Amino acid sequence: MTGTETPGNGKDSSENSQGLARSLFRVSLPRWRGGRYSLSKLFFNFYLLAMGSFVAIAFTADFIISTAQRGITDDYARRFMRGTITLIEDELFRHPRATWQRNIKELDEKFSYKLDIVERMSLDRRLTPSQVSKLDAGDIAIDHDGDIMYHRLGNSSQVLVVGPLAANRNPELAERLPLELRLRLLTWSLIGVIFGIALWFWVRPIWRDLESLRQTARDLGDGNFDARSPPAISQLIAPLSDTMNSMAERVQQLLATHRELSCGISHELRTPIARMRFALEMLTETDETAERERLWGMMEADLDELDHLIDTSLTYARFEREAPQPHFSSVQFGAWLTDEVDSVRLLGRQLQITVDTEKLPEKLNVDLDRKAMPYALRNLLRNAFKYASRQIVVSAEVDGERILIHVDDDGIGIPPEERDHVFSAFTRLDRSRDRSTGGYGLGLAIARRVLELHGGTATAEAAPLGGARFTLAWKAHQ
């Protein structure tokens, strides 16, 4: 009913336009110069950062735990060494005090750590005040490193020194690595290897996904708008890949809409401009008042047609480009529908236009966008005005949770194979090429966009009156 078929060379023109757009993008845009992602560089950067952070955290935690357990460790060392120190003390007291230095040297040879005897006064600077108090009280004092123990020999001024206990602080055992150090080295080596293997299997899919995204971005930058990123292997990159594909589809859609609008508008502009040029030439060649008035009227009609074309094209472009958010408000539906039909009734000239709201519940309230929905309804009515012979019926009904508006006419109708196609922009049937019913093929496209905004549909089918029925359907309460 509305709409014309695209000319026979439409497909070739579309392909040529797309090829031209790609060529222009390749010429006007700078070439993508990004290189490939380096897998080894990416792996080592991650490895050094993660492993360094892990080691720093581990050593910090070890220091905090060791500091917190210092008192417990010292108490355990005292109980562990108390028996040994008591036996050494008893052995020394079996001999005269003058021979203690010689005796301690003999005992030192039997131990793997050092034994010595020093004067009490020499320890005030080595030990903390709390440890000095323990020493004077007859208990075992431990130095700050927890490696040397001091015990006062009876009531004398001499103190038994046991240690350093660690093997690395004893020169005769320095060539051997302590067991604790060997265990730490082995543990950290295993952790580093296992972490590196796990990180490799984690980084490699990310690298492959990044490389795919880079290549897709490069293709898009070169003007290949059909390029899409393959499904991401890594769940970390999957949202980015989906977003890029959505962006590419949106860009391709906007470019297609731009080409469609440009080609369609340029085609539609030719006819009224050619008529205006012809009328101007005729106007300069005639002096008859009636003929001049007729030509002026023709040019005014062409100007109105151009103005309507531009307004309709801008409306369609706005719905395609911005995808505005709907602003729903509740209206008393029967009264709203009647008012909207009455606002365009004059355009129907001598047609009989009927509004049927008998199937609606009394005082039914419906949610709709009061700014956008009138576009859809008025475009359907204008379409019906072009093709109706004598009668148009606008009716509404409730189907479950949906509200339906039907616009029926008694015109020539639409073939079943064309009923979905007529909602595409700049699509008109061959029967509508004459000036009286021409149009631009945008009214029904705008109607469908408005219903998509409402989460609904716009469809076409046969009308009970014999012509075409257009139906708007959406959820009554959003």
VENBEL-V96073 format. One record per residue. N is the residue number from 1. RES is the residue in one small letter. SS is DSSP state (H for helix, E for strand, L for the rest). Layout:
# VENBEL-V96073
N&RES&SS  N&RES&SS
This chain:
# VENBEL-V96073
1&m&L  2&t&L  3&g&E  4&t&E  5&e&L  6&t&L  7&p&L  8&g&L  9&n&L  10&g&H  11&k&H  12&d&H  13&s&H  14&s&H  15&e&H  16&n&H  17&s&H  18&q&H  19&g&H  20&l&H  21&a&H  22&r&H  23&s&H  24&l&H  25&f&H  26&r&H  27&v&H  28&s&H  29&l&L  30&p&L  31&r&L  32&w&L  33&r&L  34&g&L  35&g&L  36&r&L  37&y&L  38&s&L  39&l&H  40&s&H  41&k&H  42&l&H  43&f&H  44&f&H  45&n&H  46&f&H  47&y&H  48&l&H  49&l&H  50&a&H  51&m&H  52&g&H  53&s&H  54&f&H  55&v&H  56&a&H  57&i&H  58&a&H  59&f&H  60&t&H  61&a&H  62&d&H  63&f&H  64&i&H  65&i&H  66&s&H  67&t&H  68&a&H  69&q&L  70&r&H  71&g&H  72&i&H  73&t&H  74&d&H  75&d&H  76&y&H  77&a&H  78&r&H  79&r&H  80&f&H  81&m&H  82&r&H  83&g&H  84&t&H  85&i&H  86&t&H  87&l&H  88&i&H  89&e&H  90&d&H  91&e&H  92&l&H  93&f&H  94&r&L  95&h&L  96&p&L  97&r&H  98&a&H  99&t&H  100&w&H  101&q&H  102&r&H  103&n&H  104&i&H  105&k&H  106&e&H  107&l&H  108&d&H  109&e&L  110&k&L  111&f&L  112&s&L  113&y&L  114&k&L  115&l&E  116&d&E  117&i&E  118&v&E  119&e&E  120&r&H  121&m&H  122&s&H  123&l&H  124&d&L  125&r&L  126&r&L  127&l&L  128&t&L  129&p&H  130&s&H  131&q&H  132&v&H  133&s&H  134&k&H  135&l&H  136&d&H  137&a&L  138&g&L  139&d&L  140&i&L  141&a&E  142&i&E  143&d&L  144&h&L  145&d&L  146&g&L  147&d&L  148&i&L  149&m&E  150&y&E  151&h&E  152&r&E  153&l&L  154&g&L  155&n&L  156&s&L  157&s&L  158&q&E  159&v&E  160&l&E  161&v&E  162&v&E  163&g&L  164&p&L  165&l&L  166&a&L  167&a&H  168&n&H  169&r&H  170&n&L  171&p&H  172&e&H  173&l&H  174&a&L  175&e&L  176&r&L  177&l&L  178&p&L  179&l&H  180&e&H  181&l&H  182&r&H  183&l&H  184&r&H  185&l&H  186&l&H  187&t&H  188&w&H  189&s&H  190&l&H  191&i&H  192&g&H  193&v&H  194&i&H  195&f&H  196&g&H  197&i&H  198&a&H  199&l&H  200&w&H  201&f&H  202&w&H  203&v&H  204&r&H  205&p&H  206&i&H  207&w&H  208&r&H  209&d&H  210&l&H  211&e&H  212&s&H  213&l&H  214&r&H  215&q&H  216&t&H  217&a&H  218&r&H  219&d&H  220&l&H  221&g&H  222&d&L  223&g&L  224&n&L  225&f&L  226&d&L  227&a&L  228&r&L  229&s&L  230&p&L  231&p&L  232&a&L  233&i&L  234&s&L  235&q&H  236&l&H  237&i&H  238&a&H  239&p&H  240&l&H  241&s&H  242&d&H  243&t&H  244&m&H  245&n&H  246&s&H  247&m&H  248&a&H  249&e&H  250&r&H  251&v&H  252&q&H  253&q&H  254&l&H  255&l&H  256&a&H  257&t&H  258&h&H  259&r&H  260&e&H  261&l&H  262&s&H  263&c&H  264&g&H  265&i&H  266&s&H  267&h&H  268&e&H  269&l&H  270&r&H  271&t&H  272&p&H  273&i&H  274&a&H  275&r&H  276&m&H  277&r&H  278&f&H  279&a&H  280&l&H  281&e&H  282&m&H  283&l&H  284&t&H  285&e&H  286&t&L  287&d&L  288&e&L  289&t&H  290&a&H  291&e&H  292&r&H  293&e&H  294&r&H  295&l&H  296&w&H  297&g&H  298&m&H  299&m&H  300&e&H  301&a&H  302&d&H  303&l&H  304&d&H  305&e&H  306&l&H  307&d&H  308&h&H  309&l&H  310&i&H  311&d&H  312&t&H  313&s&H  314&l&H  315&t&H  316&y&H  317&a&H  318&r&H  319&f&H  320&e&H  321&r&H  322&e&H  323&a&L  324&p&L  325&q&L  326&p&L  327&h&L  328&f&E  329&s&E  330&s&E  331&v&E  332&q&E  333&f&H  334&g&H  335&a&H  336&w&H  337&l&H  338&t&H  339&d&H  340&e&H  341&v&H  342&d&H  343&s&H  344&v&L  345&r&H  346&l&H  347&l&H  348&g&H  349&r&L  350&q&L  351&l&L  352&q&E  353&i&E  354&t&E  355&v&E  356&d&E  357&t&L  358&e&L  359&k&L  360&l&L  361&p&L  362&e&L  363&k&L  364&l&L  365&n&E  366&v&E  367&d&E  368&l&E  369&d&E  370&r&L  371&k&L  372&a&L  373&m&H  374&p&H  375&y&H  376&a&H  377&l&H  378&r&H  379&n&H  380&l&H  381&l&H  382&r&H  383&n&H  384&a&H  385&f&H  386&k&H  387&y&H  388&a&L  389&s&L  390&r&L  391&q&E  392&i&E  393&v&E  394&v&E  395&s&E  396&a&E  397&e&E  398&v&E  399&d&E  400&g&L  401&e&L  402&r&E  403&i&E  404&l&E  405&i&E  406&h&E  407&v&E  408&d&E  409&d&E  410&d&L  411&g&L  412&i&L  413&g&L  414&i&L  415&p&L  416&p&H  417&e&H  418&e&H  419&r&L  420&d&L  421&h&H  422&v&H  423&f&H  424&s&L  425&a&L  426&f&L  427&t&L  428&r&E  429&l&L  430&d&H  431&r&H  432&s&H  433&r&L  434&d&L  435&r&H  436&s&H  437&t&H  438&g&L  439&g&L  440&y&L  441&g&L  442&l&L  443&g&H  444&l&H  445&a&H  446&i&H  447&a&H  448&r&H  449&r&H  450&v&H  451&l&H  452&e&H  453&l&H  454&h&L  455&g&L  456&g&L  457&t&E  458&a&E  459&t&E  460&a&E  461&e&E  462&a&E  463&a&L  464&p&L  465&l&L  466&g&L  467&g&L  468&a&E  469&r&E  470&f&E  471&t&E  472&l&E  473&a&E  474&w&E  475&k&E  476&a&L  477&h&L  478&q&L
